[in-house]
Amino acid sequence: MNEIERSCRELLTSNDINLNSEIDFDVNGEVHTLSFGYIIETFMMASHTSQLAFLAALQKAMQSNDDGAEKFFEGMGQLLLMTHLSKNIETP
């Protein structure tokens, strides 16, 4: 685990947010469940610059309001699913 990922995890746990919290996404009638921890791990596979952007956005979301973290992870989860689905689309 790199330092940025550790910072993301510590930010959540220090605010009493469980890394195993999950969000369900309905994609064409199929439910996909992603945990906060999984979303962090997946984004930490990106470039260093993207990792820093993820951390900065998470910090900002945590400062915004009580449901800032949940809204942040909803958005990041949607982005992951859209990216995954777009890679699986067959092109003619």
Phi and psi restraints in degrees (value plus and minus 20) as a CYANA .aco file:
   2 ASN   PHI    -103.8   -63.8
   2 ASN   PSI     152.4   192.4
   3 GLU   PHI     -84.2   -44.2
   3 GLU   PSI     -56.3   -16.3
   4 ILE   PHI     -87.6   -47.6
   4 ILE   PSI     -64.0   -24.0
   5 GLU   PHI     -81.9   -41.9
   5 GLU   PSI     -62.7   -22.7
   6 ARG   PHI     -79.6   -39.6
   6 ARG   PSI     -61.6   -21.6
   7 SER   PHI     -83.2   -43.2
   7 SER   PSI     -61.5   -21.5
   8 CYS   PHI     -81.5   -41.5
   8 CYS   PSI     -66.9   -26.9
   9 ARG   PHI     -84.2   -44.2
   9 ARG   PSI     -63.1   -23.1
  10 GLU   PHI     -85.6   -45.6
  10 GLU   PSI     -55.9   -15.9
  11 LEU   PHI     -80.4   -40.4
  11 LEU   PSI     -62.5   -22.5
  12 LEU   PHI     -89.8   -49.8
  12 LEU   PSI     -70.0   -30.0
  13 THR   PHI     -85.7   -45.7
  13 THR   PSI     -53.1   -13.1
  14 SER   PHI     -89.9   -49.9
  14 SER   PSI     -36.5     3.5
  15 ASN   PHI    -125.4   -85.4
  15 ASN   PSI       0.2    40.2
  16 ASP   PHI      38.0    78.0
  16 ASP   PSI      18.3    58.3
  17 ILE   PHI    -128.8   -88.8
  17 ILE   PSI     104.6   144.6
  18 ASN   PHI     -95.4   -55.4
  18 ASN   PSI     108.5   148.5
  19 LEU   PHI     -85.6   -45.6
  19 LEU   PSI     -39.9     0.1
  20 ASN   PHI    -109.3   -69.3
  20 ASN   PSI     -16.2    23.8
  21 SER   PHI     -78.2   -38.2
  21 SER   PSI     121.2   161.2
  22 GLU   PHI    -142.8  -102.8
  22 GLU   PSI     132.7   172.7
  23 ILE   PHI    -145.9  -105.9
  23 ILE   PSI     113.2   153.2
  24 ASP   PHI    -116.8   -76.8
  24 ASP   PSI     116.9   156.9
  25 PHE   PHI    -142.5  -102.5
  25 PHE   PSI     109.5   149.5
  26 ASP   PHI    -116.3   -76.3
  26 ASP   PSI      95.0   135.0
  27 VAL   PHI    -138.8   -98.8
  27 VAL   PSI      85.5   125.5
  28 ASN   PHI      32.1    72.1
  28 ASN   PSI      23.6    63.6
  29 GLY   PHI      63.4   103.4
  29 GLY   PSI     -23.7    16.3
  30 GLU   PHI    -126.5   -86.5
  30 GLU   PSI     107.4   147.4
  31 VAL   PHI    -109.4   -69.4
  31 VAL   PSI     108.4   148.4
  32 HIS   PHI    -135.1   -95.1
  32 HIS   PSI     109.9   149.9
  33 THR   PHI    -133.3   -93.3
  33 THR   PSI     106.2   146.2
  34 LEU   PHI    -144.4  -104.4
  34 LEU   PSI     115.0   155.0
  35 SER   PHI    -109.2   -69.2
  35 SER   PSI     138.6   178.6
  36 PHE   PHI     -78.8   -38.8
  36 PHE   PSI     -62.4   -22.4
  37 GLY   PHI     -80.5   -40.5
  37 GLY   PSI     -62.2   -22.2
  38 TYR   PHI     -84.0   -44.0
  38 TYR   PSI     -61.8   -21.8
  39 ILE   PHI     -82.6   -42.6
  39 ILE   PSI     -63.2   -23.2
  40 ILE   PHI     -81.1   -41.1
  40 ILE   PSI     -70.3   -30.3
  41 GLU   PHI     -76.2   -36.2
  41 GLU   PSI     -62.6   -22.6
  42 THR   PHI     -86.8   -46.8
  42 THR   PSI     -63.8   -23.8
  43 PHE   PHI     -89.5   -49.5
  43 PHE   PSI     -41.9    -1.9
  44 MET   PHI     -95.8   -55.8
  44 MET   PSI     -24.6    15.4
  45 MET   PHI    -104.7   -64.7
  45 MET   PSI     -28.3    11.7
  46 ALA   PHI    -100.4   -60.4
  46 ALA   PSI    -198.4  -158.4
  47 SER   PHI     -83.9   -43.9
  47 SER   PSI     141.5   181.5
  48 HIS   PHI     -78.0   -38.0
  48 HIS   PSI     -61.4   -21.4
  49 THR   PHI     -82.6   -42.6
  49 THR   PSI     -62.2   -22.2
  50 SER   PHI     -86.2   -46.2
  50 SER   PSI     -56.7   -16.7
  51 GLN   PHI     -82.7   -42.7
  51 GLN   PSI     -63.6   -23.6
  52 LEU   PHI     -83.6   -43.6
  52 LEU   PSI     -59.6   -19.6
  53 ALA   PHI     -84.4   -44.4
  53 ALA   PSI     -60.5   -20.5
  54 PHE   PHI     -81.1   -41.1
  54 PHE   PSI     -68.2   -28.2
  55 LEU   PHI     -81.6   -41.6
  55 LEU   PSI     -65.0   -25.0
  56 ALA   PHI     -81.9   -41.9
  56 ALA   PSI     -62.3   -22.3
  57 ALA   PHI     -86.6   -46.6
  57 ALA   PSI     -58.8   -18.8
  58 LEU   PHI     -84.7   -44.7
  58 LEU   PSI     -63.0   -23.0
  59 GLN   PHI     -80.2   -40.2
  59 GLN   PSI     -62.7   -22.7
  60 LYS   PHI     -84.0   -44.0
  60 LYS   PSI     -63.0   -23.0
  61 ALA   PHI     -83.3   -43.3
  61 ALA   PSI     -58.1   -18.1
  62 MET   PHI     -87.0   -47.0
  62 MET   PSI     -48.0    -8.0
  63 GLN   PHI    -102.3   -62.3
  63 GLN   PSI     -40.6    -0.6
  64 SER   PHI     -88.4   -48.4
  64 SER   PSI     -76.2   -36.2
  65 ASN   PHI    -188.7  -148.7
  65 ASN   PSI    -195.3  -155.3
  66 ASP   PHI     -83.0   -43.0
  66 ASP   PSI     -54.7   -14.7
  67 ASP   PHI    -122.5   -82.5
  67 ASP   PSI      -1.8    38.2
  68 GLY   PHI     -80.4   -40.4
  68 GLY   PSI     -61.5   -21.5
  69 ALA   PHI     -85.7   -45.7
  69 ALA   PSI     -63.1   -23.1
  70 GLU   PHI     -83.7   -43.7
  70 GLU   PSI     -64.6   -24.6
  71 LYS   PHI     -83.6   -43.6
  71 LYS   PSI     -58.9   -18.9
  72 PHE   PHI     -80.0   -40.0
  72 PHE   PSI     -69.5   -29.5
  73 PHE   PHI     -91.2   -51.2
  73 PHE   PSI     -47.7    -7.7
  74 GLU   PHI     -82.3   -42.3
  74 GLU   PSI     -66.8   -26.8
  75 GLY   PHI     -85.2   -45.2
  75 GLY   PSI     -63.1   -23.1
  76 MET   PHI     -87.5   -47.5
  76 MET   PSI     -57.7   -17.7
  77 GLY   PHI     -85.3   -45.3
  77 GLY   PSI     -61.3   -21.3
  78 GLN   PHI     -82.0   -42.0
  78 GLN   PSI     -60.8   -20.8
  79 LEU   PHI     -82.4   -42.4
  79 LEU   PSI     -63.8   -23.8
  80 LEU   PHI     -80.9   -40.9
  80 LEU   PSI     -65.3   -25.3
  81 LEU   PHI     -85.8   -45.8
  81 LEU   PSI     -61.3   -21.3
  82 MET   PHI     -82.9   -42.9
  82 MET   PSI     -61.5   -21.5
  83 THR   PHI     -83.2   -43.2
  83 THR   PSI     -65.3   -25.3
  84 HIS   PHI     -82.5   -42.5
  84 HIS   PSI     -65.8   -25.8
  85 LEU   PHI     -87.1   -47.1
  85 LEU   PSI     -57.2   -17.2
  86 SER   PHI     -87.5   -47.5
  86 SER   PSI     -49.2    -9.2
  87 LYS   PHI     -92.8   -52.8
  87 LYS   PSI     -43.7    -3.7
  88 ASN   PHI    -114.4   -74.4
  88 ASN   PSI     -21.1    18.9
  89 ILE   PHI     -96.2   -56.2
  89 ILE   PSI     109.5   149.5
  90 GLU   PHI    -101.2   -61.2
  90 GLU   PSI     113.6   153.6
  91 THR   PHI    -124.1   -84.1
  91 THR   PSI     123.6   163.6
